[in-house]
Amino acid sequence: MDHDQTPKDGDIVAALIDGSEATLKVLARDGDNIILTPLNRKKHRVQHYHASRVSVQGVRIELVRRESPPRK
């Protein structure tokens, strides 16, 4: 995560909602609103907030995934 980069629409960001709930989502702006779209839309819903409720903590610069070992 880059904590100094200014987020743009379409960036994956670490966002803090209402100062307490942290989430990793794709950012989009619509006027005074922030739309946070999950990477896995089958499991999680799109979230809409007034911009005053959202604080971006950082912008993703690299995504590293670890695959779980196959289950037996």
CHARMM-style PDB file with segment names, atoms N, HN, CA, C and O in Angstrom:
ATOM      1  N   MET     1       0.849  -1.181   0.000  1.00  0.00      PROA
ATOM      2  CA  MET     1       0.000   0.000   0.000  1.00  0.00      PROA
ATOM      3  C   MET     1       0.892   1.241   0.000  1.00  0.00      PROA
ATOM      4  O   MET     1       1.933   1.292   0.656  1.00  0.00      PROA
ATOM      5  N   ASP     2       0.445   2.229  -0.756  1.00  0.00      PROA
ATOM      6  HN  ASP     2      -0.401   2.187  -1.289  1.00  0.00      PROA
ATOM      7  CA  ASP     2       1.118   3.528  -0.773  1.00  0.00      PROA
ATOM      8  C   ASP     2       0.234   4.484   0.018  1.00  0.00      PROA
ATOM      9  O   ASP     2      -0.885   4.796  -0.387  1.00  0.00      PROA
ATOM     10  N   HSD     3       0.747   4.938   1.138  1.00  0.00      PROA
ATOM     11  HN  HSD     3       1.657   4.685   1.468  1.00  0.00      PROA
ATOM     12  CA  HSD     3      -0.046   5.793   2.023  1.00  0.00      PROA
ATOM     13  C   HSD     3      -0.018   7.260   1.611  1.00  0.00      PROA
ATOM     14  O   HSD     3      -0.785   8.063   2.142  1.00  0.00      PROA
ATOM     15  N   ASP     4       0.858   7.624   0.668  1.00  0.00      PROA
ATOM     16  HN  ASP     4       1.481   6.972   0.237  1.00  0.00      PROA
ATOM     17  CA  ASP     4       0.982   9.012   0.241  1.00  0.00      PROA
ATOM     18  C   ASP     4       0.322   9.288  -1.103  1.00  0.00      PROA
ATOM     19  O   ASP     4       0.117  10.447  -1.464  1.00  0.00      PROA
ATOM     20  N   GLN     5      -0.012   8.245  -1.844  1.00  0.00      PROA
ATOM     21  HN  GLN     5       0.154   7.304  -1.551  1.00  0.00      PROA
ATOM     22  CA  GLN     5      -0.595   8.412  -3.183  1.00  0.00      PROA
ATOM     23  C   GLN     5      -2.052   8.883  -3.079  1.00  0.00      PROA
ATOM     24  O   GLN     5      -2.809   8.405  -2.234  1.00  0.00      PROA
ATOM     25  N   THR     6      -2.426   9.816  -3.943  1.00  0.00      PROA
ATOM     26  HN  THR     6      -1.811  10.204  -4.629  1.00  0.00      PROA
ATOM     27  CA  THR     6      -3.808  10.284  -4.002  1.00  0.00      PROA
ATOM     28  C   THR     6      -4.624   9.287  -4.810  1.00  0.00      PROA
ATOM     29  O   THR     6      -4.282   9.010  -5.960  1.00  0.00      PROA
ATOM     30  N   PRO     7      -5.707   8.733  -4.234  1.00  0.00      PROA
ATOM     31  CA  PRO     7      -6.483   7.718  -4.947  1.00  0.00      PROA
ATOM     32  C   PRO     7      -7.271   8.300  -6.114  1.00  0.00      PROA
ATOM     33  O   PRO     7      -7.767   9.426  -6.063  1.00  0.00      PROA
ATOM     34  N   LYS     8      -7.368   7.485  -7.178  1.00  0.00      PROA
ATOM     35  HN  LYS     8      -6.965   6.570  -7.220  1.00  0.00      PROA
ATOM     36  CA  LYS     8      -8.169   7.842  -8.348  1.00  0.00      PROA
ATOM     37  C   LYS     8      -9.291   6.819  -8.472  1.00  0.00      PROA
ATOM     38  O   LYS     8      -9.209   5.724  -7.917  1.00  0.00      PROA
ATOM     39  N   ASP     9     -10.336   7.185  -9.201  1.00  0.00      PROA
ATOM     40  HN  ASP     9     -10.404   8.075  -9.651  1.00  0.00      PROA
ATOM     41  CA  ASP     9     -11.405   6.231  -9.460  1.00  0.00      PROA
ATOM     42  C   ASP     9     -10.814   4.987 -10.103  1.00  0.00      PROA
ATOM     43  O   ASP     9      -9.996   5.081 -11.017  1.00  0.00      PROA
ATOM     44  N   GLY    10     -11.229   3.827  -9.624  1.00  0.00      PROA
ATOM     45  HN  GLY    10     -11.894   3.751  -8.881  1.00  0.00      PROA
ATOM     46  CA  GLY    10     -10.731   2.562 -10.138  1.00  0.00      PROA
ATOM     47  C   GLY    10      -9.577   1.984  -9.340  1.00  0.00      PROA
ATOM     48  O   GLY    10      -9.230   0.817  -9.520  1.00  0.00      PROA
ATOM     49  N   ASP    11      -8.972   2.782  -8.456  1.00  0.00      PROA
ATOM     50  HN  ASP    11      -9.254   3.730  -8.310  1.00  0.00      PROA
ATOM     51  CA  ASP    11      -7.891   2.275  -7.609  1.00  0.00      PROA
ATOM     52  C   ASP    11      -8.461   1.370  -6.520  1.00  0.00      PROA
ATOM     53  O   ASP    11      -9.578   1.582  -6.047  1.00  0.00      PROA
ATOM     54  N   ILE    12      -7.696   0.376  -6.133  1.00  0.00      PROA
ATOM     55  HN  ILE    12      -6.789   0.205  -6.517  1.00  0.00      PROA
ATOM     56  CA  ILE    12      -8.037  -0.441  -4.974  1.00  0.00      PROA
ATOM     57  C   ILE    12      -7.438   0.260  -3.765  1.00  0.00      PROA
ATOM     58  O   ILE    12      -6.242   0.551  -3.732  1.00  0.00      PROA
ATOM     59  N   VAL    13      -8.277   0.529  -2.772  1.00  0.00      PROA
ATOM     60  HN  VAL    13      -9.248   0.292  -2.798  1.00  0.00      PROA
ATOM     61  CA  VAL    13      -7.843   1.307  -1.617  1.00  0.00      PROA
ATOM     62  C   VAL    13      -8.172   0.589  -0.315  1.00  0.00      PROA
ATOM     63  O   VAL    13      -9.096  -0.223  -0.247  1.00  0.00      PROA
ATOM     64  N   ALA    14      -7.404   0.903   0.703  1.00  0.00      PROA
ATOM     65  HN  ALA    14      -6.654   1.562   0.648  1.00  0.00      PROA
ATOM     66  CA  ALA    14      -7.752   0.551   2.071  1.00  0.00      PROA
ATOM     67  C   ALA    14      -8.519   1.751   2.603  1.00  0.00      PROA
ATOM     68  O   ALA    14      -7.975   2.851   2.703  1.00  0.00      PROA
ATOM     69  N   ALA    15      -9.784   1.535   2.945  1.00  0.00      PROA
ATOM     70  HN  ALA    15     -10.225   0.641   2.864  1.00  0.00      PROA
ATOM     71  CA  ALA    15     -10.637   2.637   3.394  1.00  0.00      PROA
ATOM     72  C   ALA    15     -11.094   2.388   4.818  1.00  0.00      PROA
ATOM     73  O   ALA    15     -11.351   1.252   5.217  1.00  0.00      PROA
ATOM     74  N   LEU    16     -11.191   3.460   5.569  1.00  0.00      PROA
ATOM     75  HN  LEU    16     -10.982   4.383   5.245  1.00  0.00      PROA
ATOM     76  CA  LEU    16     -11.689   3.408   6.934  1.00  0.00      PROA
ATOM     77  C   LEU    16     -13.054   4.092   6.944  1.00  0.00      PROA
ATOM     78  O   LEU    16     -13.171   5.267   6.594  1.00  0.00      PROA
ATOM     79  N   ILE    17     -14.084   3.350   7.347  1.00  0.00      PROA
ATOM     80  HN  ILE    17     -13.990   2.396   7.631  1.00  0.00      PROA
ATOM     81  CA  ILE    17     -15.451   3.854   7.366  1.00  0.00      PROA
ATOM     82  C   ILE    17     -15.808   4.270   8.792  1.00  0.00      PROA
ATOM     83  O   ILE    17     -15.655   3.489   9.730  1.00  0.00      PROA
ATOM     84  N   ASP    18     -16.279   5.492   8.946  1.00  0.00      PROA
ATOM     85  HN  ASP    18     -16.404   6.127   8.184  1.00  0.00      PROA
ATOM     86  CA  ASP    18     -16.701   6.016  10.249  1.00  0.00      PROA
ATOM     87  C   ASP    18     -15.619   5.871  11.317  1.00  0.00      PROA
ATOM     88  O   ASP    18     -15.923   5.761  12.505  1.00  0.00      PROA
ATOM     89  N   GLY    19     -14.361   5.871  10.892  1.00  0.00      PROA
ATOM     90  HN  GLY    19     -14.114   5.960   9.928  1.00  0.00      PROA
ATOM     91  CA  GLY    19     -13.255   5.829  11.840  1.00  0.00      PROA
ATOM     92  C   GLY    19     -13.028   4.490  12.508  1.00  0.00      PROA
ATOM     93  O   GLY    19     -12.182   4.389  13.396  1.00  0.00      PROA
ATOM     94  N   SER    20     -13.767   3.444  12.103  1.00  0.00      PROA
ATOM     95  HN  SER    20     -14.454   3.527  11.382  1.00  0.00      PROA
ATOM     96  CA  SER    20     -13.601   2.176  12.809  1.00  0.00      PROA
ATOM     97  C   SER    20     -13.607   0.930  11.935  1.00  0.00      PROA
ATOM     98  O   SER    20     -12.963  -0.055  12.296  1.00  0.00      PROA
ATOM     99  N   GLU    21     -14.298   0.927  10.810  1.00  0.00      PROA
ATOM    100  HN  GLU    21     -14.821   1.728  10.517  1.00  0.00      PROA
ATOM    101  CA  GLU    21     -14.400  -0.270   9.966  1.00  0.00      PROA
ATOM    102  C   GLU    21     -13.441  -0.150   8.785  1.00  0.00      PROA
ATOM    103  O   GLU    21     -13.581   0.749   7.956  1.00  0.00      PROA
ATOM    104  N   ALA    22     -12.473  -1.054   8.711  1.00  0.00      PROA
ATOM    105  HN  ALA    22     -12.360  -1.784   9.384  1.00  0.00      PROA
ATOM    106  CA  ALA    22     -11.506  -1.043   7.611  1.00  0.00      PROA
ATOM    107  C   ALA    22     -11.940  -2.017   6.527  1.00  0.00      PROA
ATOM    108  O   ALA    22     -12.479  -3.086   6.815  1.00  0.00      PROA
ATOM    109  N   THR    23     -11.698  -1.632   5.265  1.00  0.00      PROA
ATOM    110  HN  THR    23     -11.260  -0.764   5.031  1.00  0.00      PROA
ATOM    111  CA  THR    23     -12.077  -2.482   4.149  1.00  0.00      PROA
ATOM    112  C   THR    23     -11.142  -2.242   2.968  1.00  0.00      PROA
ATOM    113  O   THR    23     -10.551  -1.169   2.848  1.00  0.00      PROA
ATOM    114  N   LEU    24     -11.010  -3.229   2.107  1.00  0.00      PROA
ATOM    115  HN  LEU    24     -11.490  -4.101   2.205  1.00  0.00      PROA
ATOM    116  CA  LEU    24     -10.199  -3.133   0.900  1.00  0.00      PROA
ATOM    117  C   LEU    24     -11.154  -3.230  -0.284  1.00  0.00      PROA
ATOM    118  O   LEU    24     -11.741  -4.287  -0.517  1.00  0.00      PROA
ATOM    119  N   LYS    25     -11.316  -2.137  -1.038  1.00  0.00      PROA
ATOM    120  HN  LYS    25     -10.839  -1.279  -0.849  1.00  0.00      PROA
ATOM    121  CA  LYS    25     -12.317  -2.073  -2.101  1.00  0.00      PROA
ATOM    122  C   LYS    25     -11.820  -1.218  -3.261  1.00  0.00      PROA
ATOM    123  O   LYS    25     -10.828  -0.499  -3.145  1.00  0.00      PROA
ATOM    124  N   VAL    26     -12.541  -1.316  -4.393  1.00  0.00      PROA
ATOM    125  HN  VAL    26     -13.347  -1.901  -4.486  1.00  0.00      PROA
ATOM    126  CA  VAL    26     -12.291  -0.457  -5.549  1.00  0.00      PROA
ATOM    127  C   VAL    26     -13.051   0.848  -5.315  1.00  0.00      PROA
ATOM    128  O   VAL    26     -14.241   0.829  -5.000  1.00  0.00      PROA
ATOM    129  N   LEU    27     -12.374   1.962  -5.468  1.00  0.00      PROA
ATOM    130  HN  LEU    27     -11.407   1.977  -5.724  1.00  0.00      PROA
ATOM    131  CA  LEU    27     -12.935   3.278  -5.180  1.00  0.00      PROA
ATOM    132  C   LEU    27     -13.539   3.920  -6.425  1.00  0.00      PROA
ATOM    133  O   LEU    27     -12.982   3.832  -7.519  1.00  0.00      PROA
ATOM    134  N   ALA    28     -14.681   4.563  -6.237  1.00  0.00      PROA
ATOM    135  HN  ALA    28     -15.134   4.634  -5.349  1.00  0.00      PROA
ATOM    136  CA  ALA    28     -15.274   5.410  -7.274  1.00  0.00      PROA
ATOM    137  C   ALA    28     -15.954   6.574  -6.565  1.00  0.00      PROA
ATOM    138  O   ALA    28     -16.449   6.426  -5.447  1.00  0.00      PROA
ATOM    139  N   ARG    29     -15.975   7.710  -7.209  1.00  0.00      PROA
ATOM    140  HN  ARG    29     -15.574   7.830  -8.117  1.00  0.00      PROA
ATOM    141  CA  ARG    29     -16.630   8.897  -6.642  1.00  0.00      PROA
ATOM    142  C   ARG    29     -17.839   9.263  -7.499  1.00  0.00      PROA
ATOM    143  O   ARG    29     -17.826   9.117  -8.721  1.00  0.00      PROA
ATOM    144  N   ASP    30     -18.872   9.737  -6.830  1.00  0.00      PROA
ATOM    145  HN  ASP    30     -18.883   9.855  -5.837  1.00  0.00      PROA
ATOM    146  CA  ASP    30     -20.078  10.219  -7.494  1.00  0.00      PROA
ATOM    147  C   ASP    30     -20.537  11.458  -6.736  1.00  0.00      PROA
ATOM    148  O   ASP    30     -21.324  11.363  -5.795  1.00  0.00      PROA
ATOM    149  N   GLY    31     -20.040  12.620  -7.150  1.00  0.00      PROA
ATOM    150  HN  GLY    31     -19.400  12.697  -7.915  1.00  0.00      PROA
ATOM    151  CA  GLY    31     -20.355  13.854  -6.424  1.00  0.00      PROA
ATOM    152  C   GLY    31     -19.775  13.798  -5.029  1.00  0.00      PROA
ATOM    153  O   GLY    31     -18.570  13.617  -4.857  1.00  0.00      PROA
ATOM    154  N   ASP    32     -20.644  13.957  -4.015  1.00  0.00      PROA
ATOM    155  HN  ASP    32     -21.623  14.104  -4.155  1.00  0.00      PROA
ATOM    156  CA  ASP    32     -20.217  13.913  -2.611  1.00  0.00      PROA
ATOM    157  C   ASP    32     -20.222  12.500  -2.049  1.00  0.00      PROA
ATOM    158  O   ASP    32     -20.039  12.319  -0.845  1.00  0.00      PROA
ATOM    159  N   ASN    33     -20.425  11.507  -2.884  1.00  0.00      PROA
ATOM    160  HN  ASN    33     -20.573  11.654  -3.862  1.00  0.00      PROA
ATOM    161  CA  ASN    33     -20.508  10.125  -2.424  1.00  0.00      PROA
ATOM    162  C   ASN    33     -19.310   9.316  -2.879  1.00  0.00      PROA
ATOM    163  O   ASN    33     -18.696   9.590  -3.910  1.00  0.00      PROA
ATOM    164  N   ILE    34     -18.997   8.309  -2.075  1.00  0.00      PROA
ATOM    165  HN  ILE    34     -19.496   8.086  -1.237  1.00  0.00      PROA
ATOM    166  CA  ILE    34     -17.941   7.352  -2.371  1.00  0.00      PROA
ATOM    167  C   ILE    34     -18.615   5.999  -2.569  1.00  0.00      PROA
ATOM    168  O   ILE    34     -19.447   5.584  -1.764  1.00  0.00      PROA
ATOM    169  N   ILE    35     -18.248   5.325  -3.640  1.00  0.00      PROA
ATOM    170  HN  ILE    35     -17.571   5.662  -4.295  1.00  0.00      PROA
ATOM    171  CA  ILE    35     -18.754   3.989  -3.905  1.00  0.00      PROA
ATOM    172  C   ILE    35     -17.573   3.041  -3.766  1.00  0.00      PROA
ATOM    173  O   ILE    35     -16.545   3.209  -4.421  1.00  0.00      PROA
ATOM    174  N   LEU    36     -17.735   2.039  -2.902  1.00  0.00      PROA
ATOM    175  HN  LEU    36     -18.570   1.903  -2.370  1.00  0.00      PROA
ATOM    176  CA  LEU    36     -16.688   1.057  -2.660  1.00  0.00      PROA
ATOM    177  C   LEU    36     -17.181  -0.296  -3.165  1.00  0.00      PROA
ATOM    178  O   LEU    36     -18.147  -0.851  -2.642  1.00  0.00      PROA
ATOM    179  N   THR    37     -16.506  -0.816  -4.183  1.00  0.00      PROA
ATOM    180  HN  THR    37     -15.721  -0.364  -4.607  1.00  0.00      PROA
ATOM    181  CA  THR    37     -16.909  -2.066  -4.810  1.00  0.00      PROA
ATOM    182  C   THR    37     -15.953  -3.173  -4.401  1.00  0.00      PROA
ATOM    183  O   THR    37     -14.740  -3.018  -4.540  1.00  0.00      PROA
ATOM    184  N   PRO    38     -16.472  -4.287  -3.898  1.00  0.00      PROA
ATOM    185  CA  PRO    38     -15.607  -5.387  -3.476  1.00  0.00      PROA
ATOM    186  C   PRO    38     -14.975  -6.092  -4.670  1.00  0.00      PROA
ATOM    187  O   PRO    38     -15.516  -6.071  -5.776  1.00  0.00      PROA
ATOM    188  N   LEU    39     -13.842  -6.706  -4.437  1.00  0.00      PROA
ATOM    189  HN  LEU    39     -13.403  -6.723  -3.539  1.00  0.00      PROA
ATOM    190  CA  LEU    39     -13.188  -7.486  -5.477  1.00  0.00      PROA
ATOM    191  C   LEU    39     -13.977  -8.765  -5.750  1.00  0.00      PROA
ATOM    192  O   LEU    39     -13.965  -9.271  -6.872  1.00  0.00      PROA
ATOM    193  N   ASN    40     -14.652  -9.282  -4.749  1.00  0.00      PROA
ATOM    194  HN  ASN    40     -14.663  -8.871  -3.838  1.00  0.00      PROA
ATOM    195  CA  ASN    40     -15.467 -10.484  -4.889  1.00  0.00      PROA
ATOM    196  C   ASN    40     -16.939 -10.093  -4.719  1.00  0.00      PROA
ATOM    197  O   ASN    40     -17.465 -10.113  -3.606  1.00  0.00      PROA
ATOM    198  N   ARG    41     -17.596  -9.740  -5.819  1.00  0.00      PROA
ATOM    199  HN  ARG    41     -17.169  -9.723  -6.723  1.00  0.00      PROA
ATOM    200  CA  ARG    41     -18.980  -9.264  -5.752  1.00  0.00      PROA
ATOM    201  C   ARG    41     -19.973 -10.378  -5.478  1.00  0.00      PROA
ATOM    202  O   ARG    41     -21.130 -10.101  -5.162  1.00  0.00      PROA
ATOM    203  N   LYS    42     -19.553 -11.631  -5.590  1.00  0.00      PROA
ATOM    204  HN  LYS    42     -18.613 -11.856  -5.846  1.00  0.00      PROA
ATOM    205  CA  LYS    42     -20.461 -12.735  -5.271  1.00  0.00      PROA
ATOM    206  C   LYS    42     -20.663 -12.878  -3.770  1.00  0.00      PROA
ATOM    207  O   LYS    42     -21.720 -13.325  -3.322  1.00  0.00      PROA
ATOM    208  N   LYS    43     -19.655 -12.500  -2.992  1.00  0.00      PROA
ATOM    209  HN  LYS    43     -18.797 -12.137  -3.356  1.00  0.00      PROA
ATOM    210  CA  LYS    43     -19.725 -12.653  -1.535  1.00  0.00      PROA
ATOM    211  C   LYS    43     -20.050 -11.353  -0.795  1.00  0.00      PROA
ATOM    212  O   LYS    43     -20.568 -11.384   0.321  1.00  0.00      PROA
ATOM    213  N   HSD    44     -19.746 -10.221  -1.416  1.00  0.00      PROA
ATOM    214  HN  HSD    44     -19.325 -10.196  -2.322  1.00  0.00      PROA
ATOM    215  CA  HSD    44     -19.888  -8.943  -0.719  1.00  0.00      PROA
ATOM    216  C   HSD    44     -20.644  -7.946  -1.591  1.00  0.00      PROA
ATOM    217  O   HSD    44     -20.641  -8.055  -2.817  1.00  0.00      PROA
ATOM    218  N   ARG    45     -21.279  -6.994  -0.963  1.00  0.00      PROA
ATOM    219  HN  ARG    45     -21.281  -6.906   0.033  1.00  0.00      PROA
ATOM    220  CA  ARG    45     -22.097  -6.019  -1.684  1.00  0.00      PROA
ATOM    221  C   ARG    45     -21.335  -4.711  -1.898  1.00  0.00      PROA
ATOM    222  O   ARG    45     -20.394  -4.393  -1.170  1.00  0.00      PROA
ATOM    223  N   VAL    46     -21.758  -3.974  -2.900  1.00  0.00      PROA
ATOM    224  HN  VAL    46     -22.522  -4.232  -3.492  1.00  0.00      PROA
ATOM    225  CA  VAL    46     -21.227  -2.633  -3.151  1.00  0.00      PROA
ATOM    226  C   VAL    46     -21.702  -1.729  -2.018  1.00  0.00      PROA
ATOM    227  O   VAL    46     -22.850  -1.819  -1.585  1.00  0.00      PROA
ATOM    228  N   GLN    47     -20.815  -0.861  -1.542  1.00  0.00      PROA
ATOM    229  HN  GLN    47     -19.882  -0.788  -1.895  1.00  0.00      PROA
ATOM    230  CA  GLN    47     -21.140   0.031  -0.423  1.00  0.00      PROA
ATOM    231  C   GLN    47     -21.117   1.484  -0.888  1.00  0.00      PROA
ATOM    232  O   GLN    47     -20.220   1.890  -1.626  1.00  0.00      PROA
ATOM    233  N   HSD    48     -22.101   2.260  -0.456  1.00  0.00      PROA
ATOM    234  HN  HSD    48     -22.830   1.929   0.143  1.00  0.00      PROA
ATOM    235  CA  HSD    48     -22.219   3.683  -0.802  1.00  0.00      PROA
ATOM    236  C   HSD    48     -22.165   4.494   0.493  1.00  0.00      PROA
ATOM    237  O   HSD    48     -22.868   4.191   1.457  1.00  0.00      PROA
ATOM    238  N   TYR    49     -21.319   5.531   0.500  1.00  0.00      PROA
ATOM    239  HN  TYR    49     -20.748   5.777  -0.283  1.00  0.00      PROA
ATOM    240  CA  TYR    49     -21.164   6.374   1.690  1.00  0.00      PROA
ATOM    241  C   TYR    49     -21.012   7.828   1.266  1.00  0.00      PROA
ATOM    242  O   TYR    49     -20.541   8.121   0.167  1.00  0.00      PROA
ATOM    243  N   HSD    50     -21.415   8.737   2.151  1.00  0.00      PROA
ATOM    244  HN  HSD    50     -21.798   8.499   3.044  1.00  0.00      PROA
ATOM    245  CA  HSD    50     -21.074  10.145   1.958  1.00  0.00      PROA
ATOM    246  C   HSD    50     -19.565  10.246   2.164  1.00  0.00      PROA
ATOM    247  O   HSD    50     -19.005   9.566   3.023  1.00  0.00      PROA
ATOM    248  N   ALA    51     -18.920  11.083   1.387  1.00  0.00      PROA
ATOM    249  HN  ALA    51     -19.376  11.636   0.689  1.00  0.00      PROA
ATOM    250  CA  ALA    51     -17.460  11.202   1.428  1.00  0.00      PROA
ATOM    251  C   ALA    51     -16.935  11.538   2.826  1.00  0.00      PROA
ATOM    252  O   ALA    51     -15.810  11.167   3.162  1.00  0.00      PROA
ATOM    253  N   SER    52     -17.714  12.220   3.630  1.00  0.00      PROA
ATOM    254  HN  SER    52     -18.628  12.521   3.357  1.00  0.00      PROA
ATOM    255  CA  SER    52     -17.264  12.589   4.978  1.00  0.00      PROA
ATOM    256  C   SER    52     -17.091  11.369   5.888  1.00  0.00      PROA
ATOM    257  O   SER    52     -16.433  11.467   6.924  1.00  0.00      PROA
ATOM    258  N   ARG    53     -17.663  10.235   5.520  1.00  0.00      PROA
ATOM    259  HN  ARG    53     -18.197  10.156   4.678  1.00  0.00      PROA
ATOM    260  CA  ARG    53     -17.582   9.022   6.340  1.00  0.00      PROA
ATOM    261  C   ARG    53     -16.387   8.136   5.981  1.00  0.00      PROA
ATOM    262  O   ARG    53     -16.076   7.192   6.707  1.00  0.00      PROA
ATOM    263  N   VAL    54     -15.715   8.437   4.863  1.00  0.00      PROA
ATOM    264  HN  VAL    54     -15.968   9.204   4.273  1.00  0.00      PROA
ATOM    265  CA  VAL    54     -14.665   7.559   4.346  1.00  0.00      PROA
ATOM    266  C   VAL    54     -13.306   8.249   4.398  1.00  0.00      PROA
ATOM    267  O   VAL    54     -13.152   9.385   3.951  1.00  0.00      PROA
ATOM    268  N   SER    55     -12.334   7.547   4.947  1.00  0.00      PROA
ATOM    269  HN  SER    55     -12.458   6.624   5.310  1.00  0.00      PROA
ATOM    270  CA  SER    55     -10.954   8.020   4.967  1.00  0.00      PROA
ATOM    271  C   SER    55     -10.092   6.975   4.270  1.00  0.00      PROA
ATOM    272  O   SER    55     -10.004   5.836   4.730  1.00  0.00      PROA
ATOM    273  N   VAL    56      -9.456   7.353   3.167  1.00  0.00      PROA
ATOM    274  HN  VAL    56      -9.528   8.278   2.793  1.00  0.00      PROA
ATOM    275  CA  VAL    56      -8.594   6.414   2.453  1.00  0.00      PROA
ATOM    276  C   VAL    56      -7.248   6.347   3.170  1.00  0.00      PROA
ATOM    277  O   VAL    56      -6.569   7.357   3.353  1.00  0.00      PROA
ATOM    278  N   GLN    57      -6.882   5.131   3.569  1.00  0.00      PROA
ATOM    279  HN  GLN    57      -7.434   4.311   3.420  1.00  0.00      PROA
ATOM    280  CA  GLN    57      -5.647   4.911   4.323  1.00  0.00      PROA
ATOM    281  C   GLN    57      -4.459   4.625   3.420  1.00  0.00      PROA
ATOM    282  O   GLN    57      -3.311   4.841   3.809  1.00  0.00      PROA
ATOM    283  N   GLY    58      -4.736   4.134   2.200  1.00  0.00      PROA
ATOM    284  HN  GLY    58      -5.669   3.958   1.884  1.00  0.00      PROA
ATOM    285  CA  GLY    58      -3.658   3.819   1.275  1.00  0.00      PROA
ATOM    286  C   GLY    58      -4.206   3.301  -0.034  1.00  0.00      PROA
ATOM    287  O   GLY    58      -5.359   2.879  -0.119  1.00  0.00      PROA
ATOM    288  N   VAL    59      -3.364   3.338  -1.060  1.00  0.00      PROA
ATOM    289  HN  VAL    59      -2.427   3.682  -0.991  1.00  0.00      PROA
ATOM    290  CA  VAL    59      -3.716   2.866  -2.397  1.00  0.00      PROA
ATOM    291  C   VAL    59      -2.868   1.642  -2.703  1.00  0.00      PROA
ATOM    292  O   VAL    59      -1.658   1.637  -2.473  1.00  0.00      PROA
ATOM    293  N   ARG    60      -3.514   0.605  -3.223  1.00  0.00      PROA
ATOM    294  HN  ARG    60      -4.497   0.609  -3.410  1.00  0.00      PROA
ATOM    295  CA  ARG    60      -2.796  -0.624  -3.538  1.00  0.00      PROA
ATOM    296  C   ARG    60      -1.809  -0.371  -4.674  1.00  0.00      PROA
ATOM    297  O   ARG    60      -2.154   0.217  -5.699  1.00  0.00      PROA
ATOM    298  N   ILE    61      -0.597  -0.821  -4.473  1.00  0.00      PROA
ATOM    299  HN  ILE    61      -0.317  -1.300  -3.641  1.00  0.00      PROA
ATOM    300  CA  ILE    61       0.399  -0.718  -5.537  1.00  0.00      PROA
ATOM    301  C   ILE    61       0.799  -2.098  -6.048  1.00  0.00      PROA
ATOM    302  O   ILE    61       1.346  -2.218  -7.144  1.00  0.00      PROA
ATOM    303  N   GLU    62       0.533  -3.137  -5.264  1.00  0.00      PROA
ATOM    304  HN  GLU    62       0.088  -3.039  -4.374  1.00  0.00      PROA
ATOM    305  CA  GLU    62       0.844  -4.494  -5.684  1.00  0.00      PROA
ATOM    306  C   GLU    62      -0.088  -5.455  -4.957  1.00  0.00      PROA
ATOM    307  O   GLU    62      -0.393  -5.266  -3.779  1.00  0.00      PROA
ATOM    308  N   LEU    63      -0.534  -6.475  -5.660  1.00  0.00      PROA
ATOM    309  HN  LEU    63      -0.287  -6.629  -6.617  1.00  0.00      PROA
ATOM    310  CA  LEU    63      -1.393  -7.496  -5.065  1.00  0.00      PROA
ATOM    311  C   LEU    63      -0.664  -8.823  -5.102  1.00  0.00      PROA
ATOM    312  O   LEU    63      -0.260  -9.291  -6.167  1.00  0.00      PROA
ATOM    313  N   VAL    64      -0.498  -9.420  -3.949  1.00  0.00      PROA
ATOM    314  HN  VAL    64      -0.825  -9.039  -3.084  1.00  0.00      PROA
ATOM    315  CA  VAL    64       0.148 -10.719  -3.840  1.00  0.00      PROA
ATOM    316  C   VAL    64      -0.868 -11.673  -3.239  1.00  0.00      PROA
ATOM    317  O   VAL    64      -1.426 -11.408  -2.174  1.00  0.00      PROA
ATOM    318  N   ARG    65      -1.107 -12.783  -3.924  1.00  0.00      PROA
ATOM    319  HN  ARG    65      -0.653 -12.998  -4.789  1.00  0.00      PROA
ATOM    320  CA  ARG    65      -2.058 -13.774  -3.414  1.00  0.00      PROA
ATOM    321  C   ARG    65      -1.318 -15.050  -3.078  1.00  0.00      PROA
ATOM    322  O   ARG    65      -0.412 -15.479  -3.793  1.00  0.00      PROA
ATOM    323  N   ARG    66      -1.721 -15.635  -1.989  1.00  0.00      PROA
ATOM    324  HN  ARG    66      -2.457 -15.286  -1.409  1.00  0.00      PROA
ATOM    325  CA  ARG    66      -1.203 -16.948  -1.624  1.00  0.00      PROA
ATOM    326  C   ARG    66      -2.322 -17.949  -1.845  1.00  0.00      PROA
ATOM    327  O   ARG    66      -3.447 -17.761  -1.383  1.00  0.00      PROA
ATOM    328  N   GLU    67      -2.005 -18.980  -2.536  1.00  0.00      PROA
ATOM    329  HN  GLU    67      -1.091 -19.133  -2.911  1.00  0.00      PROA
ATOM    330  CA  GLU    67      -2.975 -20.044  -2.764  1.00  0.00      PROA
ATOM    331  C   GLU    67      -2.964 -20.970  -1.555  1.00  0.00      PROA
ATOM    332  O   GLU    67      -1.903 -21.336  -1.051  1.00  0.00      PROA
ATOM    333  N   SER    68      -4.141 -21.341  -1.101  1.00  0.00      PROA
ATOM    334  HN  SER    68      -5.003 -21.043  -1.511  1.00  0.00      PROA
ATOM    335  CA  SER    68      -4.244 -22.308  -0.015  1.00  0.00      PROA
ATOM    336  C   SER    68      -3.890 -23.689  -0.558  1.00  0.00      PROA
ATOM    337  O   SER    68      -4.173 -23.997  -1.715  1.00  0.00      PROA
ATOM    338  N   PRO    69      -3.278 -24.509   0.269  1.00  0.00      PROA
ATOM    339  CA  PRO    69      -2.997 -25.867  -0.194  1.00  0.00      PROA
ATOM    340  C   PRO    69      -4.318 -26.604  -0.447  1.00  0.00      PROA
ATOM    341  O   PRO    69      -5.322 -26.310   0.202  1.00  0.00      PROA
ATOM    342  N   PRO    70      -4.321 -27.544  -1.370  1.00  0.00      PROA
ATOM    343  CA  PRO    70      -5.562 -28.283  -1.656  1.00  0.00      PROA
ATOM    344  C   PRO    70      -6.041 -29.023  -0.409  1.00  0.00      PROA
ATOM    345  O   PRO    70      -5.247 -29.565   0.360  1.00  0.00      PROA
ATOM    346  N   ARG    71      -7.352 -29.029  -0.235  1.00  0.00      PROA
ATOM    347  HN  ARG    71      -7.996 -28.589  -0.860  1.00  0.00      PROA
ATOM    348  CA  ARG    71      -7.927 -29.758   0.904  1.00  0.00      PROA
ATOM    349  C   ARG    71      -7.986 -31.240   0.583  1.00  0.00      PROA
ATOM    350  O   ARG    71      -8.212 -31.641  -0.559  1.00  0.00      PROA
ATOM    351  N   LYS    72      -7.780 -32.031   1.602  1.00  0.00      PROA
ATOM    352  HN  LYS    72      -7.597 -31.705   2.530  1.00  0.00      PROA
ATOM    353  CA  LYS    72      -7.818 -33.492   1.425  1.00  0.00      PROA
ATOM    354  C   LYS    72      -9.178 -34.030   1.732  1.00  0.00      PROA
ATOM    355  OT1 LYS    72      -9.400 -35.237   1.639  1.00  0.00      PROA
TER     356      LYS     72
END
